[in-house]
Amino acid sequence: MANDEKKQDQRDGIAHRLGGWVHVAVIACYMAVLFVQPAAAADDMWTRFSNIIADVYGELLGISTIVAVTAAAVALLVRMISRNERAVAEATSWLKRIVVTWIVLNTLGFIVAYLQPLIQGGQYTPT
């Protein structure tokens, strides 16, 4: 009886290990398909990189605008409600930093969008 249980445990262990390896193989196949398909569809590496950076920058700008508006609203509330002059000075300082940072982020996007056509293809061609 104990011998039969021991053999059954061995079979279960082998099946479990084999199932794990099959699972890993299936995941590897899925990952290969996922990674190969976008690479084959892209024009070239730089076009794909440019699209990714543009998407990331667009998301960053959207998130930073929401965060800037929220933080500026809190700073303005502290500035208007607080009776402590030190808190008012800190809120004003934070408000200036928020506005400057938001302007810098927007300006970087504008500069990149304006300069990209000027240096298209890696060669500067003045108009």
PyMOL commands that set and color helices and strands:
alter all, ss='L'
color gray80, all
select helices_A, chain A and resi 2-41+45-81+85-115+120-122
alter helices_A, ss='H'
color red, helices_A
deselect
rebuild
show_as cartoon
